[in-house]
C-alpha cells in the first residue's frame, strides 16, 4: 500500500473514531438530560401528592402497627381508609375482594406483608389488563384537534393554557380557540393565556360556538398550525342543549379535518371528590370522552380519585395538575403516581 493510501486510511479511521466518540458523547449527554427530567417529574409527583400521602399512608401505617395479625377487623378498617381516600365505594369493594382472595390463597397473616400487595393490587385495578395511552393522539393528516369539556370552575381554561405551554415546548405550533361563548369573560381569559404562553389565538364573544370553531379551524389550516386546542362551554344544567352544541362542533371539525377531533378531554377538579366522578359519568353520556385531566390534585388529601375515575368510568387520566406553575401539569404516569402516593411505605 502506497503512502498516500496509508495516510488516507489512517485519516478515514481517525475520522470514524472521532465521529463514534462524538455520537457516544451525545448519547451520554442526552441520557443525562432525560434522567434529570425524569427525576424532576418524580419530585413533582412526590410534592404534589404530599397531602394524599400524609393522610392515606399514615393511616395505613397506623393500621399495620395496630394489628399484629390480619383479621376481619383489620379488613374493615382498611376498607374505611380507602373509602376516605376517595378511591370510591365500588372500586374499594372490588379491591377488598381481591385482597381477601390473595390473603387466603397465599396464607398471609402478617399485616406488614400486605403493604406491597396493597400497592400491587391498586396498580392492577387501574391498569386492568389494558394498554393505556396517556399521550395525546396526533393526527398525521391535518391539524390535531383537542376539545376540552368540563363544568365551570374546574380550571379548564388554565389547563388549556398549561397544555399549550407544554406542547409548544415540544415543538408544536399551537392555536387556542375560544368556543366557550356562554360564560362571560371566558374568551378573553383564553386570549390572555395565549399571550402568556406565546401561542396563537382565535375567538369571538357572543357568537355561535360551532361557527367560532369553523373559523378557527380555517385559520389553523391557512396558517399551518399543527395542534388546535378548543375551549367549550361548561354548563351541565341542561344536558340536551350541551349535547346538541357538542354534536354541532364535532360535525364542523369532521367537515374540516380528516378523522375529526383526535381527543375530547374532560377537566375535573380533584378536590370535588365523588362529585368529579358524577361529572365524568354525566359527560360520558353526552359525548365521547377520550381522557381525563385532573386539576388541583396537590390541593386534596383524597388522591385516590385517580383510581376511582378509571375504575368506575372506564376513562384513563391523561394529565394531572400538581401545582400552580406552568410546569406543574404532568402527563399522567400510573407508576409515578403509585410511587408518589406510597413512597413512605416502600
N, C-alpha and C positions, 0 to 999 in steps of 0.2 A: 504494500500500500504506500502511495506517494505521500510526501509531507503535507501537501495541500489537503488530501483526503483525511489524513490523520487529524489535522487541525480542525477541519470541517466537522468530523465525527465527534471530536472532543468538545467542540463548541455546542454541537447539537445535544450531546449527552448532558452537558452542563446546563444548557437552557431548559431541557426537560426536567432536570433535577430541581432547578430553581422554581419552575412552574409548579412542580409537585409540592415543593415546600410551601410556596405561596398558597396553593389550594388547601393544604393541610392546616396552615395558619388561619386561613379564612374560616374553615370548618370549626376549628377550636374556638375562634372568636365568636362565631355565630352561636355555637353551643353555649358559650358563656352568657351571651345576651339572652338566649332562651331560658337558661337556668335562672338568671336574675329576674326575668319577667315572671317565671313560674313561682319563685319564692315570694315575689311581691303580691301575686294573686292569692297565694295561700295565706299570707299575712292579712290581706283584705278580708278573706273569709273568716279567719280566726277572730279578728277585731269586730267584724260585722255581726258575728253570731255570739258575741260575748254574753248578751242578756239571756239569750235562749240557753246557752251552755251553762251559765251560772245557775239559772233556775231549774233546769232539767237535770243536768248531770249531778249537781249537788244532791238533789233529791234521790237520784238513783244510787249515789254513793252512800247516803244515809240509810237507804233501804237495805243495801248489801251489808252494812255494818250492824243493822238492827237484827237481821236474821242470820243464823249460822246454818240454816237448812232451808231448802226450797219447799215451802208449804203452800196450801191454798190461800192462806192469809197474805203470804208474800205476793202471789199472783194478783190478788185483789188490789193490793196497794200499788203494784206496778201498773196495773190497768188504769187506776185513777191518775197516776203521774203522767201516763201517756196521753190520756184524755185532756188533762190540764195543759199539756204542751201543744194542744190544738191539732193533734195528729188525726182527730176525727173518730167518732164512735165506731163506724163501720170498719175503718182501717184497723183500729185497735182490736176489735173483736177478731178479725181475720188474723192479725198478728199474734194475739194471745193463743188462739187455736194452734197455730204453727209452733209457737214456743212450747206449749204444753206437750205437743206431739214429740218435739225433739228431746225435751227433758225425759219423757217416758222411754223413747227409743234408745237414747244414749245413757240412760240411767244416771242423770245428773242430780246431785243433792246439794252441792256447794254453790251458793249464790254468786261467789266470785267467778266461777266457771261460766256463768251466764252472761257476763259483761260482753265478751266477744260475740257470743251467739245473738244477743240483742242487736248489736251493731250490724251483724251479718244479715239477720232476718229483715231489718228495716231497709237495708240496701236491696235485698231481693224483692221486697214488696214494691219498691219504686221501679226497679228495672223490669220485673215481671216477664222475664224471657223475651223482651222486645229489644229491637235495635233502635235506640232513641237518638234522634238528631237534636242537638242543642244549638245548631247553627242555622242562620238564615239560608233558605234555598234560593240560589241565584238563578235568574232567567237568562239563558245564553242567547235567546232570540230577540232581545229587546230590553227596555229598562226593567229592572226588578222592582215590582210594586209591593209595598208592605202597608197594609191597612191596620190602623190602631183603633181598638174599641175599648170601652170601659166607662163606668159611671163617673160623673163629675166629682172632683176632689181626690182622686186616687193618684194624681201625679202623672197623668197621661202626657200632657204637653212637655213637661220636664223630661219625662222618659224619652220622648221622641228626640228632643234636643241632645240628650246624652248619647243615644244610639247613633244619631247623626255624627256627633263628635268622634265616636269610636270608629264608625265605618269610614269617615273621611280620613282618619289616621291610618287606615288600612289601604288607602289609595283610591277610594271610590269618589265619584263626583255625585254629590247629593242634592236633591231638591226636596224641600219640605212643602207640602200642600195643605193649606188650612181650610178643610171642608167642614169644620165644626162651626157652622154659621148660626147655630142656635144659641150658644152661650155667649153672652156679651163679653167682649174682650178676648175671646179665645183665639181669633185670627191674629190680632195684634200681639198677643203673648207668644204665639208660634213664630211670628216675624222677628220678635226680639231674640228668641233663641237662635234663629237662623243667622242673625247678625253676630251674636255672641260666639258661635262656633264656626262662623265664616263659611256658610253653605248657601245654596240658592233657596229662594222662597217664591211661592205663588199663593195668593189668597184674595178673596173678596168678601167684605162684610155684607150681611143681609142678602145673600144670593142663594140660589138653589144649590145644595151641596154637590149633586151629580154634575151640574154644569161647571162648577168650580173644578171638580176632578177632571172633567173633559178638557178644559182649557189648560189646566196644569200639566196633563199628560202630553198635550200638543206641544207645550213649551219644552217639556222634558225631552221629547224626541227631536225637536228642532235644535236644541242646544246641547244635545248629546249627554244628557245626564244618565248615569247607569243605575242609580238607585233613587226611587221616589218613595218618601215616607208620608203617608196621608193621615191626618188627624180627622176623626169623625165625631159626631155628636154623642154625648154620653148619657142621654136620658133613657131610663128603663121603665119609667112610669107607664108609657104606652108602647107595649112590645110590638103591636101591629104596625104602628107608624114607623118605628125604628127598623123593623124588618123590611118594610117596603123601601125605606130610604137606602138601606144597605144593599138590597137587591138591585135598585136603580144604579147605585155606584158601581157595583160589580159588573152590571151589563155594560156600562160605559168603559170600564177597564178591559173587559173581554173584547169590545169592539176595537179598541186602540192598541192593545198589547197581546201578542200571541201567548196563549197559555194563561192569560188573566193575571190576577193577583197571586204572587208567589206565597205570601204569608198573610194571615189575619191574626194579629197578636192582641190578646186580651190583657189589659193592665189592671192589676188588683193591688190594693193596699194591704200588705201583710198584717198590719195592726188591727184590721177589722175581723180577723179570725174566721169563724164559721160563716159570717156574712159574706166573706170573699168567695167561699165555696158556693153559696147560694147564687152569687152573681155569675160565677163560671157556668153553673147549670142553666141559668136563665139565658145567657148569651149563646150558649151552645145550641139552645132551641131555636134561636133567631138566625144564626149564621155559622159558617164553617170555621171554627177556631182551630188554628194550627199550633198555637203555642201560648204560653202564659208569661207575662212579665210581672214579677212580684216586687213591688216597691216597698221601701221602709222596713225591710227585714231586720235591719240593725236596731230599729226602734221598738221591737217586740220581744217578749220572753217566750213567745209561742211560735218558735221557728219550725215546729212540726207541721205547720200548714202546707209546706212544700210536699210532704209525703201524702197528706190527705187529699190535696187537689189532684195529684196524679192518680191516686188510687180510686177516688170517688168520681172524678170527672173524665179520667182517661186522656187528659191532655198534658203533654210534657211542659215543664218550666224551661223557658229558653234564656231568660235574663233574670237576675236578681239585683235589687238595689241594696247596697250595703253601706251607704253613707250619702252625704250631700254633694261631694265633689264630682266633677265630670267623669273621673276615672273610677268612681265607686259603683258604677253599674257594670256587673260582670256577666259574661256568658256563663250560664249555669252548668256546673260540673258536679254530678252526684257524689263523686269520690271526695272532692274538696269540701263539699257541704257536710258529708258524714264526718270527715276529719275535723272540720271547724266546730261541729256540734259535740263531738265525742272525744276530742283530743286529750282531755284531762282523764279519760278512762283508759286510754291506750298506753 
